[in-house]
C-alpha cells in the first residue's frame, strides 16, 4: 500500500539509487461487495442467514431461530457490517479454482464484484463441465488424420481465435472477456463432440487439439483443474511448464463477413458476404434477400449506403 512512499524514503536514505517512482502505472481494482443483513441485535454474517424467494419477494431469515431479518444494501465486505465470506469455507465447498474463476468472470477488474452464492455455484458447475468434457475426449484414442473436413477446420479456427482473444485480453487486464471467450470455446467443443460426428477422425482430432489448448488457457485462472486436465489427456510434464499456445494468423482471419441491413433506419436483416467482397457485390447480395425484396415491393431503392465492414443502409 505504501510502496511508493517507501521507495522515495529509501532513495533519500541512500538505500535505493534514484528510484523515486517504482511503478510505470497504477491499476485500481474494484472491491468485493456483498449484501448486508441486520437483525434486532445488529449485523448478521451471511453464514447465519437463509435467503428465500427471488426479486422483490426475497426474504432473509436467521438460521438459528427462523426469525426474519432485514436485507440491507450491497456494500464492500467489512468486519464491521459482518458481510464477509470466509475463504476457507468457499475453498472447502467449491475449491480455490472455482473462487478464482468467479472473481475473474463476474466483472471487469476495475469494477466491484458482487459476491453471490448463485454466482459461485454457476462457476463451480462450469468447472465440473470442463472436467466431464476433457474426460470424454480423453477416452477416445488420438486419431491419425492427414486432413481436416470443413467442420474440423471451423472448430480449429474457433480455437485459434480464442487463443488470440484470451492472450490479448489477459495482457489488457480484461480477464472477464477472456473468461467469456473460454465459455464460448467450451460450448463449441461440446457441441462438436456431441453432435453425432464424434466418429469423424478429423473432428476428433480438432476436439482433442482444442482440449489440449483449453487446458493451457485456463491454467493461469484454474491451475489445479488445468493440471488434472493436462494429465487426463495423456500429456507429460506439468501444464504450468508448457509454453503459452500460439495462434496461426491464417486461421484467425474470417472468410466471410456478416453485416446488419437497415431499411429506413431500422434493422431488418443480416447479409453474409465474402470478407473481401466489393461494394457492388454487397449491394447485390443485400437486394437479393427475400426480406429486403418484401420491403422494396418490386421498386428500386432510392439509395443504398455501404459502410465498409459495418453496416448496409437502404433508403426506400
N, C-alpha and C positions, 0 to 999 in steps of 0.2 A: 504493500500500500504506500509506503514511504520511500520507495526505491529511488525516486528522483531526488528527494531531499538528501538521502544518504550519499548518493553519487556526488552531489555538489559539495556536501560536507567533507567527504573523503578526498575530494580534489583540493580543497583548501588545506586539509591537514597533510597533504602530500602522499596519501596512500594510493591515489589514482593520478595518472598523468593526463591532465587536460580532458577528462571525461565528465563534462558538466551536464550533458544531456544523454542518458543511456539508451534512449529509445528514439526511433525514427518516427513513430506514430503511436497513437493510443486508440484502441477499440474498446468502447464502453459497452459491455454486455448487459442484457436485461436481467431482471431478478426472477426467482422462482416464487410464485404467489399461490395463495390457497384461500378458500373460503374461511370465514371465521364463524365460530359457534359460541353462543352465550346462553348460559343458564342463570337461574336465580342467584347462584353463588359466584358468578363471574365467568370468565372464558373457559372453554372446554376444548380439549385436544380432539383432532379427527378420529383418533383411535377409540375414543369413548362415545362416538356418535354413530347412529344408524340413520341413513337418509332414505326416505321413501318418496315415490312419485316422480313426476317429470315436470319441467317448465314451472309455471306459476303454482302448480299443485304440490311442489316439493315441500316436504316437511322433515325436520330433524328431531330425533329422539335420543335420549340418553340410553345407552345400552344397559346400564345398571338397573334403572327402575322404570324405563319406558316413558318417562316424563318428556313432554315436548319442550324443545328449546328453540331459540331464535337463530335463524341462518343470517349471518351478517354479510358485510361486503367482502370482496376479494382483495386481499392485501398481501404485501410481502411477508414471507414466513418470518416469524419472530417469536421468541420465548415469551414475551410479554403478553401476546394475544393467543399464545398456545396453538397457533395454526401451523404447526410444524409436523413433518412426517419423518419418522425415524428411518434413516437409510438402511440400517441393519434389518429392519422389518421388510423393507422393499426387496433387498437382496435375498433375504431368506425365502420370500414368497415367489419372486419372479426372476431373480438373478441380476447381476450387475449389467449384463448386456442389454436387458430389457430397459433398465433405468436409463442407461446412456442413450439408447435408441429413441426413447420417448422424449428425452430432453432435447435431442438434436432435431427431431422430426416435427415437433409441435409448432414452433415459431421461429422466425428469423432470430439470429443470436443477439441482435440489438433490441429486441422486444422482450417483454416479460413472458414467462412460461406459466400458464395456469395448470397447476398440478391437480389432476383428477384421477380417481381410481379407474374410471372407464377408459381414459386415455392410456394408462399403463397396461390395462388388460388388453386393449387393442394392439399395443406394441408387442405384448407377450404372445398373442395369437400369431402375429406375423413371424416372430422368431420360430415358433413351432412349425409354421407353414414352410419356411425356408428349409428347416431340418427334414421335414417329410419329403419335400421336392428333391433335395440332394440325395437322400437315401433311395428314393425311387429311381433316379437317374443312375446312381451308382450300382444298382443291381444288374443293369444291362451291361454286358461286356463292351469294351471300347470297339466301336465299329471301324472297319477298314474301308475307307471310301477314297475314291480318286477325284470325284467331282460332286458338286452340290446342286440339287434341284432348286427351283425358284423359292419354295417355302424355306428351305435351309438357308439360302442366300439372304432372304429377308430377315430371318432371325439373327444371322451373323451381322448384318448391317445394324440392326437394333442394338446388338450387344456392343459393337464398336462405337455407336453414337452415345451409348450410356457411359462407356469408358471416358470419352471426351467430355461429356457433360459433368460427370461426377468429379473428374480431375479439375476442371475449370472452376467449379463451384466450391470445392474444398479450398482451392487457392484464394478464392474471393470471399471466404468465410460464409458462403451460402449453404450451410450444412442442411437446412431444411429442404432446399431444392435438390441437393444431391440425394438425400433420402427419398424424396418423391420419385426421382428417376429410377432408383433401385426398386421401389414398389412396382413401377411400370415394367421394368425388365422381368421381375419375378412373375408378374401376371402374364407377360408374353411367353416366357419359357413354359409356364404351367399350361397355358392354352395349347402350345405346340406339342407338349408331351402328352396331353390328354385328348387330342382331337381325332384320334383314330389312326394317325400316321406314325405311331410310335415304332412300327416295324420298318419304316423307311430308314435306311442306313445313313443317308445324308442328313436327315433331320435329327436322328440320334446323335450324330457327331456334332451338329450345331448346338444341340441342347447340352451336351457334355462340355463343350468348349465354353458355353455361356455360364455353366455352373462353376467351372474352374475359375473363370474371371469374377463371377459373383463372390466367391469365397475371398478373393483378394480385395474386391471393392468394399466389402463390409468389415474387413479386418481393422481399420482404424476406429470403427464405431462399435463393433461387436467382436472383439478379439477372441473371446472364448469360443463362440459359435463358429467363427471363421476357421479356427484350428481344427475343430471337430469335423467341419465340412471338408476341409482340405484332406484330412486323413481318410474320411469315408469315401472320397473319390479316388482313393488309391495313390495319392501323391506322396512323395517322400519329403522329409525335412519339415520345417515349420513355415506356415504361410507368412509369418512375420519376417522371414528371411528372404522372401521372394521379391523380385523387382515389381514395381507398380506396372500394371498392364498398359501396353501401348496400343493406341488405335491406329488402324490403317486409314490414311487420309482418303483413299479411294472409296472406302466403304462408308464414310460419313457424309458423302455428297448425295443429296436426293436426286433421283432420276426424274421425279415428277414434282409438280407444284400445285397446290390446291388454293384457289383464290375465292373469296366471297364475292357474290354478284349482287349488286344493289339495283333496284328499279325505282326511279324517282326518290332516291334517298333511303329506301327500306330494303333490308336484305331479303332476297327471295330464293337464292340458290347458291351452290358452290360449283365451281368448274375446275376440273383437274386437267392439266396440260403438261407437256414436257418442260423440264426445268429451264431449257434454253429456247422455249417457243417464242416466235416473233409476235409482235403486237397483232399482226393480221391473223395469225393462227389462233391467238387467244380470243379475238373477237369472233372468229368463225366458230370456234368450239362453244363459246358462250351463247351465240344466237341459235346454235343447233340444239340447245337444251329444250326439252318439251315444256318445262315450266316457264321458260322465257318466251317461247313461241305463244304460250297461252296469254301472257301479258301483252305481247305485241299484237295479237289477234290479226295476223296477216299484214300488218303495217310495218313500214320501215321505222326504226328508231330515229329520233331527232339527233341524238348524239350518243356515242359510246366512248367512254374515257377509261383507259387502262393505266392504272398507277403500277409501274413495274414491281412485281413480287409482293404487291399489297392488296389490290382490290380492282374490281371492274364495276364501273358505274354506267348505267343505261338511263337515258332520258327519253321518255315516250310522251 
